[in-house]
Amino acid sequence: MSETAQEAQNAKYSVTENGASRNYISSTNEISLDMGRIQATLKKEGTADIEPQEDNESLISGVEDLVNHYNKTVDFLRSNAGQGAEVSRQLRNMVRSLGSEQSLEMAGITANKDGTLSFDKEKLAKNLEEDEALVRDVISGRNGIAQAAFDRGSAGLRANSAGLVQESVRQAESSQNTDGYHFLNTFSKAGAYNLSNYMALGLMMDYFV
C-alpha cells in the first residue's frame, strides 16, 4: 500500500463590501474580517453573507457600571461636602445632567432629585432593538453620555488639593489644643480624605480605560 503526500494549498477567497470586491490568500482556513472584528472559517467553496452583530449585552452592562460608579461618587462627595469648598464645587458639577432628558431616557437612565441616577436595563434593551445606531450614538458618540461622565471624572481628578481639605485644616489651626501631634493627626485625616477623593473619582474613569 503506497501513500502519496499532498502539499497543502493556500485558501483563496474574496470579500465584497459596499459593492467593491477584493481577493485574498490565506495559509489557513481561519481568517479575520473587518479589521479583525470578525473571525470566520473557510470550510468549502461557495458564498456567504456575513453581518457583524453588536454586543448589546456588553453595552448594557457598561452603562449599568457607569451609573453605579457615578452614584458612588455623588454619595461620597455629598458625605464629605463639609471638608472644603472644592468638594462642594465638585458635587455641584457632578450632579449636573449628563445629557438631555430625552437622551438619558434613550439610555434607560433617569435623573433622581438627589442627583443620583437610576438605570432600567430592560428599557435600554428595548430602545436598542428599536433604533440601535441612534442609542449607541447617544451613549458613546461624541458629546454623548459616556463622554460627559468622563469629563466630570477628569475634572474631579484635577481638583485643587488645598480646597479639598481646607475645612479640616482651618479647624486644626483654630483649635485651642496647640499640641503638634493633635494638629498632625487632624491634617492626616484630611489627607486621607484627599486620597479617597481621588480614588472615588477614579471610579468614574475606570469604565473608559
PEKAPE-V150781 format. One record per run of one state. SS is the DSSP state (H for helix, E for strand, C for the rest). FROM is the first residue (numbers start at 1). TO is the last residue. If there is no record, write none. Layout:
ss:SS from:FROM to:TO
ss:SS from:FROM to:TO
This chain:
ss:C from:1 to:10
ss:E from:11 to:17
ss:C from:18 to:19
ss:E from:20 to:26
ss:C from:27 to:29
ss:E from:30 to:33
ss:C from:34 to:37
ss:E from:38 to:41
ss:C from:42 to:55
ss:H from:56 to:79
ss:C from:80 to:80
ss:H from:81 to:83
ss:C from:84 to:84
ss:H from:85 to:94
ss:C from:95 to:100
ss:H from:101 to:106
ss:C from:107 to:108
ss:E from:109 to:111
ss:C from:112 to:116
ss:E from:117 to:119
ss:C from:120 to:120
ss:H from:121 to:140
ss:C from:141 to:144
ss:H from:145 to:157
ss:C from:158 to:160
ss:H from:161 to:174
ss:C from:175 to:179
ss:H from:180 to:206
ss:C from:207 to:209
